[in-house]
Amino acid sequence: MRILVISDLPHFVTGGAERQAANLIEAWMDAGHDVTCLGRRMCGKQVKLGRHVLPVRRIRTLRRLGRPLRGISYLVSLSLLLLRQRRRLDVIYTRFLGDAAITVSLLKHLRLLSTPLVVVPASTGGDGSDVGFLASLPFRRWLVRLLDRQCNAINLIAPAMAVELRAAGFSGTKFAAIPNGVQIHDTRPSSPPHPCRFITVGRVSRQKGLDILIDAMALIPDQLQPGLVRIVGDGPERPALQAQAERLGVAHALQWLGELGHGSVLATLGQSMVFLLPSRYEGMSNAGLEAMERGLAMLMSRCGGLDAHIRADMGWVVSPEDPDSLATALSEAITSPPPVLSSMGERNRAYALQHFDLEVVAARYLDLFTSLHRQESVKFAHDQHHRSRLP
């Protein structure tokens, strides 16, 4: 199958959606499929993914002329790339209900493109969600109707997305439900002699709720030990968060590790016991999945994604933007004996193996792609037959 993926990759931008796209691409190429990738931050004409060389192309934009012209330049650039290879594609897969999904849908609406389109919204809740992005655009009601008609499948990686998308005007008739996947390693890492209690991984931005975590830590000062929480990642909020931690007297309990390579992230997860995800909103956290696969207990906010899978014997789920409930859960996790946390981690790993195995997830996508391609082929043959009979 010839698959076009529209997404940036971790080679050029840090993000869970990009990591998930790269993981799926590698799995599809492992299965023998032909994949090409388009993204606005691409450099060069190919990248290395595992044992594969992936062809890539850059979607060019005019960045200095304001949002409207930047959007128009993106639409034109992507349209030209798509039209050049439209006869060599079986399916188009894109992350986000954003510029790429709108561009492909518009070309399909104008009958310049007929390739099946599978779109994966990335997050739910808040201004940064896919619905929040659509709400910020002019003609948003028409755009929702366009996407609802032209997307052949809208895959929901988080259950809460269905409610949010229907409230925005989507019919729900094209919804699919394939979760994000995670690569399963043969063994869980052995417990280090002196594990770090907590770790959080992700871009240091307002979405991730680290300011709420710091407020919660300030409510339990007597339980904080030096280096209690490791923070992997970087971003625009880091200076303000460090100042907040100093002001509240909890800076000693935070260890800022900055950006790490993927292998180092997995190794650092293996040296920890509890994964923290106090986000304001999420889709299905890629870092959270990797923490489950590595056998960590989970402590997260109810943000519409992975939290729906976490039972009481697997960790803690608290209300978003609620320092008090987060502080209570932190206190319970701090005082939980290591064997209890280890048992939670074992349940999380078992759950990840059963529900989020990347090979199984990638195969489910291929089944969906094959079904949609077959439907489009039947429709095309029917239309051709109908035209041939016209006088």
C-alpha positions, 0 to 999 in steps of 0.5 A, a space after each residue: 500500500 502507498 501511504 502518504 503521511 502529513 506530519 512533522 517528525 521527531 528529527 525536526 520537532 519535539 512532540 508526542 504526535 510527531 513521535 507517534 507518527 514516526 513509530 507508525 511509519 516505521 511499523 508500516 515500512 517494516 510490514 513492507 508498505 511504501 510510505 512518504 512523509 510531508 511536513 512544514 519543518 522537514 529538511 532534506 529529501 530523506 530521513 532514517 527511521 530504524 532500518 528504513 530510509 523515508 522519503 520526505 518533502 517540505 511544505 513551504 510557508 511564508 512565515 513573516 507575513 502574518 497568519 492569513 498569508 502563512 495559511 494560504 502559502 501552506 495551502 498552495 504548497 501542500 496542494 502542489 505536492 499532493 497534486 503531483 503525486 495524487 495518482 501514486 497514493 492509496 491513502 493519506 494519513 494526517 495528524 491534527 484536524 488542522 491545516 493539512 486536513 483542511 487542504 486535503 478536504 478542500 482538494 477532495 471537495 473540488 474533485 481534484 483529489 479522490 484519495 481516502 483521508 484518515 485524520 487523527 485529532 491530537 488533543 482534547 480540551 482547551 484552546 490548544 485542542 483541535 476543536 479550539 484551533 477550528 473555532 479560531 478560524 473564519 468560516 469555522 462552521 463551513 470548515 467543520 462541514 467540509 471536514 465531516 464530509 471529506 474525511 473518510 475516517 476521523 480516528 479518536 485516540 481519546 474517548 473524550 474527543 467524540 463528545 467534543 467533536 460532536 459538540 463542534 458540529 461533526 456528525 460522528 459517522 466517520 469516527 474510528 477508535 484506534 489508540 496510540 501505540 507504544 513499542 513493546 520491549 521484551 523485558 521490563 527494566 530491573 528496579 535500580 537500587 535507589 530509584 527516583 520517585 517521580 518523573 514527567 516527560 514532555 514539552 515545558 509548556 502551559 498545557 502540561 500543567 507543571 505550574 499546577 504541580 509546583 503549587 501542589 508540591 508547595 502544599 506538602 513541604 515536609 514531604 519533599 526531598 531533594 530531586 524528588 521530581 525529575 523533569 525531562 524536556 524543555 520549553 518556553 515556560 521553564 524560566 517562569 516555572 523555575 522562578 515559581 519553584 524558588 518563590 514557593 520554596 520547592 526548587 530543591 525537589 525539582 531536577 531539570 534534565 532538559 531535552 534528552 534523546 529517546 534512548 535516554 528518555 527510556 533509560 530515565 523512565 526505567 530509573 523512576 517509579 511514578 510517572 506524572 502527567 498533570 496536563 490541562 488537556 491531552 490526547 493520548 500521551 506518548 510519554 505516558 504510554 512509554 511510562 506504562 510500558 516501562 512499568 511505572 505507576 501513573 499519577 495524572 489529571 483527568 484530561 480526556 486521554 490515557 486517564 480513562 484507562 487507569 484504575 485505582 490499582 494502577 495509579 492516581 487520577 485527579 481533577 485538572 487544574 486542582 493543586 489540592 487534589 494533586 497534592 493529596 495524590 502526591 502525598 499518597 504516592 510519596 508514602 506508598 511503599 516501593 513494592 506497592 508502586 512496583 505492583 501498580 507498574 506491573 499492572 500498567 505494563 500488562 495493560 500496555 502489552 494487551 491494548 497498546 502494542 504498536 504492531 497491533 495498532 499499526 495493523 489496525 490502521 492498515 486494515 482501515 486503510 485497506 477498507 477505505 481504499 477498496 471503498 474508493 475503488 468501488 466508488 470510482 468504478 461505479 462513477 466511471 460506469 455511470 459516465 460511460 452510459 451517459 449520452 
